[in-house]
Structure formats: structure tokens, C-alpha cells
Amino acid sequence: MSVQQNSVVQNLGIVGATTAAAVSLLALKYNDRPAFTDHYEGLPHGRGYPLLGSLPTILGNIPRIHDMMCDLFERLDSMTVTSPSLGKPATIMTIDPQNVEYFLKTNFKNYMKGPRFDYALRPLLGDGIFNANGEHWKYQRKTASHIFNVKNFRDRFTDVFVEEMHILCDNVFDKAVKQGSIVDFHEYMFKFTLDSFVYLGFGVKLDALLTEGKVPFAESFDFMQRLGARRFTNPFLPITLATEKLFKPWKMTPEQHLKVIDKFAEDVIQKRRKEIAAGEVHSDLLSRFMEATNENGERLDDTELRDTVLNFIIAGRDTTAQALSWLFYNLALQPRIENKVLEEINEHITEDLEKDSPALYEAINSMPYLHAVFFETLRLYPSVPGNQKYAIEDDVWPDGTIVKAGTYVSWSSYSQGRSTKVWGHNARDFYPERWINEKGELVRVSQGQWPVFHVGPRVCLGQNLATLEALVCVIMLLRRYKLSLAPDQLVTFDVSLTLPMKNGMKVFVEKR
């Protein structure tokens, strides 16, 4: 070896030894968190790995990420915690009702959808209502609010829900009864809510309930939601996607899924433009936005309308379909509760009443136990299990937590619903009676304690629509059928922006 080569080897050895020493020193100092990260003073924190923090724990628990969050709050015995992770920004996590209500309502202006939210969801949601801030969000909410009135609920909306339920019963459940076949209940709830909302919101008859197998748009839409969730949890996702593209070229890429989604939205918009050109008049959600102007006083272009369509489909399809699936799952596990719901249904609902939408709407409003079962389902299985905001300025929460500007704040409705500190000793039990007082009336709790429809100015516009749709479905199915879970299946959640069932829910159907 020449003198020059020997010198290079020595220099490389010195560099390597210095680097190793530096890493070792950093690992000693930051022995449970990422380098150059300090723990929040006074806040309990999850113990992680040197220089990596909680990243290995998160990556190893992604299939049960929501239960992992429950474990963290319980282990630290606190309702406000941190768990620093390499590749993720500083985040304070809370399930304290007073904190949740404070930053989503009381000090709403100080918290926005931050850069991380935009990075994760822009490909799917664009600048739609769920991804927007400020004036851009305000004009969308104001425009959409016009269709959510009592007359629409009592007449048109109920009509559509009943009609779609008849299609479901006649073509799916009656057929399953005759053939003794198994039905994937979860799949058909998605088809029911997709058909209902796309028709109510955009005037399009999809007939997904009459379609065998998966609907291509829905399949791509679900993929992009799961991908959005992965962007929140996996900092190495770009590498993973590049590897999949290289070694699994037969799989559809995110770009290909987006093309399917964009084509669906484009078809909906162009169909409406042709109808308007032909002199047709509509008063649904899509027409409201086509007639509206954005925050700059301009008519919405096709990109803005595309974002509108897709954002409202998440709201109108996914959340209600999932709530219905989890509701019937729990009824199948607890015959006592199912029988009690059925008693209330038989007391208030007749065959003639089903044909009279205004009367059916009023009857549903006088059924507290049915509502309680729905509320209890959302308590334990919230359609949006976790969410986050971004602090604009320094702040102090009601529990004394100091929040610095630029910090992300997240709340877990899933963990909150299972917390004994929030819901008492039987928090994990499915117990609808907690929603009924001594007089037999529904109990109301604060938005901060039950944020399943969000809190404050961004509270869900369609919560009454979702409730009506779900309860019409429950009434019509329970009056006609007895559903029982098929054996040898694992019913659990999938990791997505919402709370779908990973493997669906297979049921046997019998006539009552």
C-alpha cells in the first residue's frame, strides 16, 4: 500500500471513529427521542428508542395504530401526552374534553390545517372543505349549508333513503335469504351510502347496489384514503412506493388510482353542465357550488368542483357506511340490545309509515333508544378516529399545557371513547343506556367529550343527514331481517382516514 493510500485509509478511519463517537454521544443524550428534540416540560411522554423516538413502535403497530394510542394514554395515566418520533413534527396529543373543545371552538382561529395535513391529503382532497382554511373554507361551508334544511330532511332525503333501502332489500338481502348465501354487510353499506349521497348531492344514479363486485371508483377512492393515512404514520413512504412501483409493476399506482377518481368527478361535472345547457334546473349540492363564487368572487372551475365532489363523498359515503357496519356488528354481539331496539321500532314504525316520509321522519325523532345505539356506536367507533391541527401562535390550554407556535395538536376520538377518565369504568363496554336519563330522554354531552361530528365552527354540516340515513337503514333492516355473524372471520378496523372494516363483515340473513 502506498503512503498516499495509507493516508486515505487513516483519514477514513478517523472520520468513521469520529462519526461513531458523535452518534454515541447523541444517543446517550437523546436516549429516548430523536436528536435535538426536547420533551415538553410537565407533559408525560412515551419512552422511545435512542435517536428514533417512538418511530419503531409506530411502524411495528400500524395495523393496530388506534389501539396503540389507547395503550399510550393508559400507560402514562394522562389525558395529554407526547411521543416524539423521528420524521414526524412536534405533536401534543390529547383526549381531554376541555382541551379539545378549547382549540376546536374557543380559540378556533389559532389552529389550522397545517402543512403536514396538506402533504398527506392534497392529492385526493385538493382544496376541498376538509383540507381548506380561512376564507377558502368559509365560502364552501356557507354554500353547502343551504341544502341541509328541515324540509329537505323531512321530504326529499327520507324519500331517497327509503327508496335505496328497498333496492338493497329486494336485490340483495331477499336474495340471500332464498339462497342461504353470505352477504358482506360492510360492502353493501358502502354501496347504499354511495348511491344515496351521489344521487342526493350530484343528481347521478350510480346503481352501485345493483353492481356485482367492487365499484372501480370506490376501490380507487378507498386506496387513496389509506395512502393518505400512511403519509401521516410512515416517513419512509416515498421509498416504499418507489420500491413497490419497481418490483410490483402489475399493481395500480397512486397516479393511476387518481385518474380513475378524477374521471369519475369529471363525468359528474360534465353531465351537470350538459343538463344546465339543456335548461334543466337543479337545487342539489353540485348546483349550489356551480352557481357559487369562491373567496375571490370567481365562479368555480372544474378543479375546484372536482375537489368539492370528492370531499363531500368522503363525508356522505364513508362515515355513515362505517357507522352502520359497526352498529350492526355490535347488535350481532348483543341480542339484548338488538331486541330492545326492535321493540322500539315495532312500537313506532308501521309498513304504512315507511311510505310516508314526513311521518317517518317525525317518528324517528321520537325514538331515543335507537338514537342512543347510534351515538354509542360512534363513541366507540368514531368515523374519523383521529385528527390534528397546527398552532399558529403560542397558547395555553385549560389543563395548563403550553403549546408553542408551529406545534401540531392531535386528538383521538377513538382513544377518548375508550378512556375511563372520560367515560367512566365501563368506557369500553357497548352500553347505549348511558345516553338515556331517568325520564327516558336522550342525554346530551359536550362536543369536547364526544367530538365524533367535530367541534365548533367546523362541526359536521351533515350530522343530521348521516343520523337520518343510518336510522332509516336500521329500522328497515331490523323490521325485515335477523342478521348473524358468519363464523371464522376477524372483524377489525383498517388504517385509513376513517374507520372502515379491514376484512368486511360477513353475515347470514334470515327473515323475521
C-alpha angles and dihedrals in degrees: 000000000000123000090250093052090046090053092052091051091049092050091049089050091051092048091048094048092047092049092048091049092049092049090048092051091048090048090052093051097039095037096152106024144039117291117276091015120126125201117244110259113251095006121114111238137196114251110241139174127287111280091349102065113189095339096106090048092050094047091047093051104040094119089057098029095138093050089047088058090051089052091051095053091046095046092051091041091222139110094218120049146148132220111184115212134186111255095018126098124245107288135180114204123203142173095177106127093215091054094046092050091045100056096035096044120004096045096020094144093063095060127065141165100277135213093273092056090049092049092051099045110024095094090060106025101030110182094334124139096275093052100037132098136196121352092354089061094041097058091049093050093046092049094049094046093071095074095050099082132129095252092056091047095048097045121014102027095047090047092055095046092051092046093051091047090055089053090051094047097044098044105031116018099036088048091050090051092053095045097037088231130154120250126207095227094189093056093051094047088058091049092048094051093041093053092044098048098039089053095045095042104035107015094242124135104213097170091206088156089064094047119099115229128351124347106235094223092049092048092053092042091054091047092054092049091053089048090052090054091050090055089061095051108031119058089184094058096113089058091047092051093047090051092049091050091052100043101029103041091158092067119092111254125224088255091056092048089051090053090056091049095046091049090054092051091045092053091050092050096044092048090055093046089055091048091052091048088053090055099257118150122213132178101192130116096275093051091049090057094043089055094043130088126226128236089284093055092252130128113256116264123218093269092055091046090049090054090049093052094049097044093052093047089060088051096043103038113026105041097050095041090054094046090052092049093051091044094055090043090059093044089054089054095046115044090177091065093042091053091049091052090047091052091054091046093051090048094054109023130067132174090255091051091056088062093052108070099190091048092045090050091053093045092053090054089059095055108092099171093053089052090047091056090051093048091047090051091054092046092060098027106032112187090228102040097185139011141172145208136193124237114233097189136016112282144173120223125218091259090055097257111152112222118196123211111268094031119129116228120200135185128198114212087183093057092040092055090054097044117112088202089064104030105023134244095320095048093129094050121097097235116155091182089078086075095055124078129208091275092055092252128133116267116226121210130189120279088240091059094045107027095162091124091039124252138264125351092354095052110143112277091203100050093111090045091052092047093049093047093048095047094047087053094048092048096049095045098044092047090056109028147037110215122199129182117255112237127251099033132122112223108198140133127274120222108253139120087281132027109270124163111260098216100021121240119274116205141178115228126215130176116246 
